[in-house]
């Protein structure tokens, strides 16, 4: 637990000394590290749909939706309430 706090403090110390451009580059690198393989399943009543995301990411917003690109390069938006996201190996 203390190690996590130490990492956060070091990260914040480094980022406060960076220019805005350097902060943006660092942010993009962190987002790249979050890429992974996911199985997203939307189920509501009789409706059920699944997507497999390879080397991608799933994001969300305060509006209550997950956003991601499917394997056919379509942008998908599904409600968080009826959706399950699983990390697969």
N, C-alpha and C positions, 0 to 999 in steps of 0.2 A: 504494500500500500504506500509506504514512504517512497519507494522507488518511482511509482507513478507520479507522485507529487514533484519529485526531483526532476523528472523528465519534462513535466509541464513548465516548471520554473525555468529550466534551461532553455526550452523552446521559446517561451515568452521573452526571455532576455535576448536571445539571438534575433528574434523577429522585430523587436523594438528598434534595433540598430540597423535595420534594412530599409532600403528605399521601397516605395510602393511597387515598382517593377519587380524587385527582388522578392517581395512578399507574394506577388501574384505567381511568379515562377515556382516558389516553394509550395504554394497552395496547390498548383497543378500537379506537382510531383507527389504530394500527399494523396491527392485524388487518384492518381495512377496506381498507387500502392493498394488502394481499396478495390481495384478491379478483381473480380473473381468469377466463379461459376455458380449460378443460382438457378433454382427451380421455383418459379412463381406460379401459384395456383389461385385462381379466382373462382369462388363457389358461392352461388346465391340461388337457393331453391333448386330447380331442375337444371339451372345453367351452371356449367363448369368448364373452365378453360385453363390450360397450362402452357407455360412458356419456359424454355430452357435458355438461359443466358450464359454464353461462353465468353470468358475474359471480358466481362462488362461490369457495370455497376447499376444499382437500383437506388434512386433517390426519392425523397419525399418532401412534402411542403406542409405548411400549417393549414392548408386547405383540405387536407385529408386524403391525398392521393399518392400512390407510388408512380414513378415515371421511369421508363427504361426503353432501350432499343431492343427489339426482338431479333431473331436470327435472320430475318428477311429485311432488316434495316428499316422496319416500321417503328415509329415512335408510339409507345403504348402508355396509356394512363388508366390506372385501375384504382377503385376506392380502397383505402386501407382497411376499412371495416370488414370486408368479406374476402380479404386476400392474405395468403400465407406465403412468406418468403423463406426458402430453405437454402443454406449454402451446401453445395455438393462438391465432391472431390473428383 
